[in-house]
Amino acid sequence: MNKIDSYGEIRDAILGNKILNARTTYTSEDGRMRYRLDYPVVVCNVPHDQEGWQIDTGPMLVPDPGLSGPPDPDFSSPLPITCLNLGYIVFNSVDWAEIALRRPTGVGTGGGATQHFSKIVRLNGVTNEIFCAC
């Protein structure tokens, strides 16, 4: 896998139907944990009329960025990650990313709910890298 950095390299890889993988590294909200996610790029949008791209990949299991520790005082775990959630990762830059987490979401006026990727969380201390099997 070759790391690609420029817009031209990303555009050529997408339009050439190349296999892409990405790595997102970020810190927890309290700054105590550092996470690294490695994943295949499933969707990457490239407009034809401007220089831009956006990776939008998922669903995948991600550490819940809103939880920093056991959810219950009677719960003990040797693992620093206490909760995983389904989420989509979205970014178009090397230094920021957002995760859309799956949460109960209200529908209609009758008080019903469904599961949807409706909680958007901006990640802290992000580094994104894109790799191409070119």
Backbone as a printed PyTorch tensor [residue, N CA C, xyz], in Angstrom:
tensor([[[  0.8410,  -1.1820,   0.0000],
         [  0.0000,   0.0000,   0.0000],
         [  0.8870,   1.2460,   0.0000]],

        [[  0.5440,   2.1720,  -0.8460],
         [  1.2570,   3.4400,  -0.9390],
         [  0.4120,   4.5470,  -0.3130]],

        [[  1.0280,   5.3610,   0.5230],
         [  0.3150,   6.5000,   1.1030],
         [  0.1320,   7.5470,   0.0190]],

        [[ -1.0840,   8.0750,  -0.0770],
         [ -1.3570,   9.1470,  -1.0350],
         [ -1.7940,  10.3820,  -0.2600]],

        [[ -1.3430,  11.5420,  -0.7280],
         [ -1.5760,  12.7820,   0.0100],
         [ -2.3000,  13.8600,  -0.7830]],

        [[ -2.0200,  13.9520,  -2.0570],
         [ -2.5280,  15.0970,  -2.8190],
         [ -3.9210,  14.8180,  -3.3850]],

        [[ -4.6040,  15.9020,  -3.7010],
         [ -5.9230,  15.7950,  -4.3230],
         [ -5.8300,  14.9940,  -5.6290]],

        [[ -4.8060,  15.2590,  -6.4380],
         [ -4.6530,  14.5690,  -7.7100],
         [ -4.5110,  13.0600,  -7.5370]],

        [[ -3.7270,  12.6430,  -6.5420],
         [ -3.5480,  11.2160,  -6.2790],
         [ -4.8560,  10.5700,  -5.8220]],

        [[ -5.5920,  11.2670,  -4.9620],
         [ -6.8750,  10.7360,  -4.4840],
         [ -7.8630,  10.6390,  -5.6370]],

        [[ -7.9640,  11.6980,  -6.4330],
         [ -8.8890,  11.7060,  -7.5730],
         [ -8.5490,  10.5930,  -8.5650]],

        [[ -7.2600,  10.4700,  -8.9100],
         [ -6.8540,   9.4290,  -9.8620],
         [ -7.1650,   8.0380,  -9.3230]],

        [[ -6.9490,   7.8160,  -8.0320],
         [ -7.2350,   6.5020,  -7.4320],
         [ -8.7230,   6.2050,  -7.4570]],

        [[ -9.5450,   7.1960,  -7.1170],
         [-11.0070,   6.9950,  -7.1160],
         [-11.5050,   6.7320,  -8.5310]],

        [[-11.1350,   7.5930,  -9.4660],
         [-11.6240,   7.4380, -10.8390],
         [-11.0110,   6.2140, -11.5220]],

        [[ -9.8610,   5.7370, -11.0360],
         [ -9.2380,   4.5360, -11.5670],
         [ -9.7130,   3.2730, -10.8790]],

        [[-10.7060,   3.4220,  -9.9910],
         [-11.2950,   2.2780,  -9.2860],
         [-10.2540,   1.4660,  -8.5160]],

        [[ -9.3130,   2.1760,  -7.8730],
         [ -8.2590,   1.5320,  -7.0850],
         [ -8.7830,   1.1850,  -5.6870]],

        [[ -8.1510,   0.2410,  -5.0540],
         [ -8.5080,  -0.1420,  -3.6860],
         [ -7.8490,   0.8420,  -2.7260]],

        [[ -8.6690,   1.4500,  -1.8590],
         [ -8.1680,   2.4140,  -0.8830],
         [ -8.4300,   1.9180,   0.5290]],

        [[ -7.4930,   2.1700,   1.4060],
         [ -7.6540,   1.9710,   2.8370],
         [ -7.3190,   3.2830,   3.5130]],

        [[ -7.8440,   3.4680,   4.7110],
         [ -7.5660,   4.6910,   5.4560],
         [ -7.2250,   4.3470,   6.8930]],

        [[ -6.5700,   5.2920,   7.5250],
         [ -6.2360,   5.1810,   8.9470],
         [ -6.5800,   6.5230,   9.5900]],

        [[ -7.3620,   6.4590,  10.6600],
         [ -7.6910,   7.6470,  11.4300],
         [ -7.1780,   7.4340,  12.8430]],

        [[ -6.3840,   8.3730,  13.3140],
         [ -5.8490,   8.3350,  14.6700],
         [ -6.3880,   9.5540,  15.3980]],

        [[ -6.8960,   9.3420,  16.6240],
         [ -7.4580,  10.4690,  17.3770],
         [ -7.3620,  10.2180,  18.8710]],

        [[ -7.5750,  11.2680,  19.6460],
         [ -7.5290,  11.1760,  21.1050],
         [ -8.9380,  11.2420,  21.6780]],

        [[ -9.1020,  10.6790,  22.8690],
         [-10.3920,  10.7300,  23.5580],
         [-10.6600,  12.1580,  24.0240]],

        [[-11.9070,  12.4270,  24.3890],
         [-12.2920,  13.7660,  24.8320],
         [-11.4840,  14.2240,  26.0390]],

        [[-11.1490,  13.3040,  26.9350],
         [-10.3880,  13.6820,  28.1250],
         [ -8.8770,  13.6600,  27.8850]],

        [[ -8.4460,  13.2820,  26.6810],
         [ -7.0370,  13.2910,  26.3380],
         [ -6.2240,  12.1280,  26.8780]],

        [[ -6.8800,  11.1730,  27.5500],
         [ -6.1440,  10.0560,  28.1570],
         [ -5.9040,   8.8980,  27.2000]],

        [[ -6.7360,   8.7630,  26.1830],
         [ -6.6390,   7.6110,  25.2760],
         [ -6.3270,   8.0840,  23.8570]],

        [[ -5.5980,   7.2560,  23.1410],
         [ -5.3290,   7.4960,  21.7290],
         [ -5.8260,   6.2680,  20.9720]],

        [[ -6.6320,   6.5060,  19.9440],
         [ -7.2340,   5.4210,  19.1600],
         [ -6.6780,   5.4520,  17.7420]],

        [[ -6.6020,   4.2640,  17.1280],
         [ -6.2200,   4.1600,  15.7230],
         [ -7.1740,   3.2040,  15.0380]],

        [[ -7.8670,   3.7010,  14.0340],
         [ -8.7980,   2.9000,  13.2450],
         [ -8.2020,   2.6890,  11.8580]],

        [[ -8.1230,   1.4460,  11.4160],
         [ -7.7050,   1.1030,  10.0580],
         [ -8.8990,   0.4570,   9.3770]],

        [[ -9.2320,   0.9180,   8.1590],
         [-10.4620,   0.4460,   7.5250],
         [-10.4030,   0.6340,   6.0160]],

        [[-11.1800,  -0.1670,   5.2850],
         [-11.2760,   0.0450,   3.8390],
         [-12.1390,   1.2730,   3.5580]],

        [[-11.7920,   1.9840,   2.5120],
         [-12.6070,   3.1200,   2.0760],
         [-13.7060,   2.5680,   1.1900]],

        [[-14.9340,   2.6720,   1.6580],
         [-16.0760,   2.1500,   0.9160],
         [-16.6440,   3.2140,  -0.0140]],

        [[-16.7400,   4.4470,   0.4800],
         [-17.2750,   5.5430,  -0.3230],
         [-16.3230,   6.7290,  -0.2320]],

        [[-15.9470,   7.2570,  -1.3960],
         [-15.1840,   8.4980,  -1.4600],
         [-15.7660,   9.3010,  -2.6090]],

        [[-16.2690,  10.4720,  -2.3000],
         [-16.8800,  11.3310,  -3.3140],
         [-15.8440,  12.3080,  -3.8600]],

        [[-15.8410,  12.4780,  -5.1800],
         [-14.9540,  13.4200,  -5.8500],
         [-15.7960,  14.2120,  -6.8440]],

        [[-15.9800,  15.5290,  -6.6240],
         [-16.7520,  16.3150,  -7.5890],
         [-15.9420,  16.5590,  -8.8690]],

        [[-16.6280,  16.7980,  -9.9570],
         [-15.9500,  17.0260, -11.2340],
         [-15.6240,  18.4940, -11.4720]],

        [[-16.3040,  19.4060, -10.7700],
         [-16.1460,  20.8250, -11.0730],
         [-15.2910,  21.6050, -10.0700]],

        [[-14.7000,  20.9120,  -9.1010],
         [-13.8290,  21.5910,  -8.1320],
         [-12.8830,  20.5690,  -7.5030]],

        [[-11.7980,  21.0750,  -6.9110],
         [-10.8760,  20.1830,  -6.2170],
         [-11.4160,  19.9070,  -4.8300]],

        [[-11.8380,  18.6900,  -4.6000],
         [-12.3760,  18.3060,  -3.3100],
         [-12.6600,  16.8140,  -3.2910]],

        [[-12.7160,  16.2600,  -2.1170],
         [-13.0210,  14.8470,  -1.9350],
         [-13.5950,  14.6800,  -0.5390]],

        [[-14.3070,  13.6010,  -0.3310],
         [-14.8230,  13.3000,   1.0010],
         [-14.9770,  11.8000,   1.1650]],

        [[-14.3510,  11.2880,   2.2100],
         [-14.5170,   9.8860,   2.5660],
         [-15.6920,   9.7860,   3.5210]],

        [[-16.5500,   8.8170,   3.2610],
         [-17.7460,   8.5660,   4.0640],
         [-17.8880,   7.0500,   4.1370]],

        [[-17.3470,   6.4580,   5.1910],
         [-17.2220,   5.0090,   5.2390],
         [-17.8380,   4.4200,   6.4970]],

        [[-18.5380,   3.3300,   6.3410],
         [-19.1310,   2.6150,   7.4550],
         [-20.2280,   1.7150,   6.9370]],

        [[-21.0060,   1.1530,   7.8350],
         [-20.8100,   1.2420,   9.2810],
         [-19.6480,   0.3730,   9.7300]],

        [[-19.0000,   0.8350,  10.7830],
         [-17.9200,   0.0760,  11.3940],
         [-17.9650,   0.2930,  12.9010]],

        [[-17.3390,  -0.6240,  13.6290],
         [-17.2900,  -0.4870,  15.0810],
         [-16.2450,   0.5570,  15.4550]],

        [[-16.6510,   1.5250,  16.2770],
         [-15.7410,   2.5740,  16.7280],
         [-15.8680,   2.7210,  18.2390]],

        [[-14.7540,   3.0390,  18.9280],
         [-14.8590,   3.3350,  20.3530],
         [-15.7590,   4.5490,  20.5380]],

        [[-16.6640,   4.4770,  21.4910],
         [-17.5800,   5.5900,  21.7190],
         [-16.7900,   6.7740,  22.2690]],

        [[-16.6830,   7.8760,  21.5000],
         [-15.8850,   9.0090,  21.9520],
         [-16.5050,   9.7560,  23.1240]],

        [[-17.7380,   9.4640,  23.4820],
         [-18.3890,  10.1490,  24.5960],
         [-18.2590,   9.4360,  25.9240]],

        [[-17.7270,   8.2290,  25.9330],
         [-17.6030,   7.4630,  27.1710],
         [-16.1420,   7.3330,  27.5560]],

        [[-15.8210,   7.7310,  28.7590],
         [-14.4370,   7.6110,  29.2260],
         [-14.4200,   6.8650,  30.5500]],

        [[-14.5950,   5.5930,  30.4640],
         [-14.5840,   4.7830,  31.6670],
         [-15.7800,   3.8670,  31.7070]],

        [[-15.8160,   2.9790,  32.6840],
         [-16.9280,   2.0330,  32.7750],
         [-18.2670,   2.7420,  32.9150]],

        [[-19.3110,   2.2530,  32.2130],
         [-20.6220,   2.8810,  32.2690],
         [-21.3390,   2.6350,  33.5900]],

        [[-20.8640,   1.7120,  34.3970],
         [-21.5250,   1.3270,  35.6460],
         [-20.4410,   1.1500,  36.7060]],

        [[-20.6030,   1.7320,  37.8980],
         [-19.5600,   1.6010,  38.9220],
         [-19.3120,   0.1480,  39.3410]],

        [[-20.2740,  -0.7520,  39.1540],
         [-20.0840,  -2.1600,  39.5040],
         [-19.4190,  -2.9510,  38.3780]],

        [[-19.1950,  -2.2880,  37.2440],
         [-18.6070,  -2.9390,  36.0750],
         [-17.1070,  -2.7110,  36.1100]],

        [[-16.3330,  -3.7680,  35.9790],
         [-14.8840,  -3.6040,  35.8920],
         [-14.3880,  -4.3400,  34.6550]],

        [[-13.4270,  -3.7380,  33.9960],
         [-12.8830,  -4.3290,  32.7820],
         [-11.4020,  -4.0170,  32.7120]],

        [[-10.5980,  -4.9680,  32.2750],
         [ -9.1790,  -4.6830,  32.0940],
         [ -8.9070,  -3.8850,  30.8170]],

        [[ -9.9430,  -3.7080,  29.9880],
         [ -9.7740,  -3.0130,  28.7140],
         [-10.0350,  -1.5130,  28.8610]],

        [[ -9.2250,  -0.6660,  28.2080],
         [ -9.4720,   0.7790,  28.2920],
         [-10.6790,   1.2260,  27.4710]],

        [[-11.1180,   0.4010,  26.5160],
         [-12.3060,   0.7220,  25.7190],
         [-13.4830,  -0.0070,  26.3430]],

        [[-14.4690,   0.7390,  26.7950],
         [-15.5940,   0.1180,  27.4900],
         [-16.8420,   0.0200,  26.6360]],

        [[-16.8730,   0.7210,  25.4850],
         [-18.0780,   0.6870,  24.6710],
         [-17.7160,   0.8870,  23.2060]],

        [[-18.2470,   0.0120,  22.3600],
         [-18.1140,   0.1530,  20.9140],
         [-19.4930,   0.4220,  20.3320]],

        [[-19.5380,   1.2570,  19.3100],
         [-20.7870,   1.5890,  18.6390],
         [-20.6040,   1.4910,  17.1360]],

        [[-21.7270,   1.3340,  16.4330],
         [-21.6920,   1.4170,  14.9770],
         [-21.6230,   2.8820,  14.5820]],

        [[-20.7570,   3.1690,  13.6220],
         [-20.6410,   4.5440,  13.1670],
         [-20.0880,   4.6260,  11.7620]],

        [[-20.3030,   5.7810,  11.1520],
         [-19.7010,   6.1280,   9.8710],
         [-18.6500,   7.1800,  10.1450]],

        [[-17.4970,   7.0580,   9.5140],
         [-16.4670,   8.0850,   9.6520],
         [-16.4790,   8.9410,   8.3960]],

        [[-16.3910,  10.2480,   8.5920],
         [-16.4970,  11.2040,   7.4960],
         [-15.3580,  12.2150,   7.6260]],

        [[-14.6210,  12.4350,   6.5290],
         [-13.5960,  13.4790,   6.5300],
         [-13.2160,  13.8440,   5.1100]],

        [[-12.6730,  15.0510,   4.9550],
         [-12.1310,  15.4890,   3.6750],
         [-10.8570,  16.3060,   3.8780]],

        [[-10.1600,  15.9700,   4.9440],
         [ -8.9320,  16.6590,   5.3040],
         [ -8.0660,  15.6980,   6.1130]],

        [[ -6.8020,  16.0180,   6.2490],
         [ -5.9160,  15.1440,   7.0200],
         [ -5.9820,  15.4230,   8.5130]],

        [[ -6.6380,  16.5170,   8.9250],
         [ -6.5590,  16.9080,  10.3340],
         [ -7.9000,  17.0230,  11.0680]],

        [[ -8.9750,  16.5320,  10.5030],
         [-10.2550,  16.4870,  11.2400],
         [-11.0960,  15.3290,  10.7120]],

        [[-12.0050,  14.8730,  11.5530],
         [-12.9540,  13.8320,  11.1540],
         [-14.1620,  13.9040,  12.0720]],

        [[-15.2670,  13.3950,  11.5760],
         [-16.4750,  13.2570,  12.3750],
         [-16.9440,  11.8140,  12.2870]],

        [[-17.6100,  11.3810,  13.3510],
         [-18.2300,  10.0660,  13.3510],
         [-19.7280,  10.2630,  13.5470]],

        [[-20.5150,   9.6350,  12.6880],
         [-21.9720,   9.6100,  12.8450],
         [-22.3060,   8.3110,  13.5700]],

        [[-22.7140,   8.4260,  14.8360],
         [-23.0000,   7.2550,  15.6680],
         [-24.4650,   6.8570,  15.5710]],

        [[-24.7240,   5.5730,  15.6590],
         [-26.0880,   5.0350,  15.6170],
         [-26.7500,   5.2440,  16.9780]],

        [[-27.9020,   5.9240,  16.9630],
         [-28.6330,   6.2360,  18.1820],
         [-30.1420,   6.1530,  17.9190]],

        [[-30.9420,   5.9450,  18.9680],
         [-32.3940,   6.0360,  18.7780],
         [-32.7470,   7.4530,  18.3100]],

        [[-33.5840,   7.5240,  17.2820],
         [-33.9390,   8.8010,  16.6780],
         [-35.4500,   8.8810,  16.5500]],

        [[-36.0150,   9.9610,  17.0420],
         [-37.4670,  10.1520,  16.9750],
         [-37.9590,  10.2750,  15.5420]],

        [[-39.1460,   9.7000,  15.3120],
         [-39.7820,   9.8060,  14.0040],
         [-41.2470,  10.1740,  14.2000]],

        [[-41.7380,  11.0300,  13.3550],
         [-43.1480,  11.4000,  13.3850],
         [-43.5430,  12.1190,  14.6630]],

        [[-44.8350,  12.3200,  14.8180],
         [-45.3610,  13.0420,  15.9790],
         [-45.8940,  12.1150,  17.0530]],

        [[-45.9250,  10.8090,  16.7930],
         [-46.4850,   9.8550,  17.7480],
         [-45.5170,   9.3580,  18.8020]],

        [[-44.2920,   9.8800,  18.8350],
         [-43.3370,   9.4580,  19.8410],
         [-42.5640,   8.2150,  19.4890]],

        [[-42.6640,   7.7420,  18.2640],
         [-41.9250,   6.5600,  17.8590],
         [-40.4520,   6.8720,  17.6380]],

        [[-39.6440,   5.8410,  17.5950],
         [-38.2100,   6.0130,  17.3630],
         [-37.6840,   4.8650,  16.5210]],

        [[-36.5780,   5.1260,  15.8700],
         [-35.8650,   4.1170,  15.1010],
         [-34.3750,   4.3280,  15.3100]],

        [[-33.5770,   3.3380,  14.9520],
         [-32.1290,   3.4900,  15.0350],
         [-31.6290,   4.1770,  13.7650]],

        [[-30.8190,   5.2090,  13.9320],
         [-30.2850,   5.9420,  12.7870],
         [-28.9260,   6.5230,  13.1720]],

        [[-28.0910,   6.7920,  12.2110],
         [-26.7690,   7.3830,  12.4580],
         [-26.9450,   8.8870,  12.6350]],

        [[-27.4640,   9.2760,  13.7880],
         [-27.9290,  10.6440,  13.9900],
         [-27.1090,  11.4740,  14.9630]],

        [[-26.1780,  10.8650,  15.6770],
         [-25.3580,  11.6510,  16.6050],
         [-24.0000,  11.8910,  15.9540]],

        [[-23.7180,  13.1570,  15.6330],
         [-22.4730,  13.5220,  14.9710],
         [-21.4840,  14.0130,  16.0240]],

        [[-20.3040,  13.3940,  16.0470],
         [-19.2760,  13.7430,  17.0210],
         [-18.0170,  14.1380,  16.2660]],

        [[-17.5300,  15.3390,  16.5250],
         [-16.2480,  15.7670,  15.9520],
         [-15.1380,  15.1990,  16.8260]],

        [[-14.1470,  14.5800,  16.2040],
         [-13.0720,  13.9360,  16.9360],
         [-11.9450,  14.9230,  17.2400]],

        [[-11.2380,  14.6930,  18.3340],
         [-10.1320,  15.5410,  18.7620],
         [ -8.7990,  14.9730,  18.2960]],

        [[ -7.8230,  15.8360,  18.0690],
         [ -6.4690,  15.4130,  17.7730],
         [ -6.3640,  14.3990,  16.6540]],

        [[ -6.9560,  14.6960,  15.5010],
         [ -7.0930,  13.7260,  14.4080],
         [ -5.9430,  13.7970,  13.4120]],

        [[ -5.5240,  12.6180,  12.9700],
         [ -4.6470,  12.4880,  11.7950],
         [ -5.2830,  11.4290,  10.9020]],

        [[ -5.5730,  11.8100,   9.6640],
         [ -6.1130,  10.8830,   8.6670],
         [ -5.0420,  10.5830,   7.6350]],

        [[ -4.9470,   9.3120,   7.2440],
         [ -4.0320,   8.8920,   6.1880],
         [ -4.8060,   8.0110,   5.2220]],

        [[ -4.4740,   8.1370,   3.9290],
         [ -5.1240,   7.3410,   2.8950],
         [ -4.0370,   6.5500,   2.1660]],

        [[ -4.3370,   5.2750,   1.9210],
         [ -3.3830,   4.3810,   1.2770],
         [ -4.0410,   3.7550,   0.0510]],

        [[ -3.2720,   3.5850,  -1.0000],
         [ -3.7790,   3.0330,  -2.2590],
         [ -3.0060,   1.7780,  -2.6280]],

        [[ -3.7320,   0.7610,  -3.0710],
         [ -3.1070,  -0.4340,  -3.6320],
         [ -2.8600,  -0.1720,  -5.1080]],

        [[ -1.9580,   0.7410,  -5.3950],
         [ -1.6820,   1.1820,  -6.7660],
         [ -0.4580,   0.4960,  -7.3210]]])
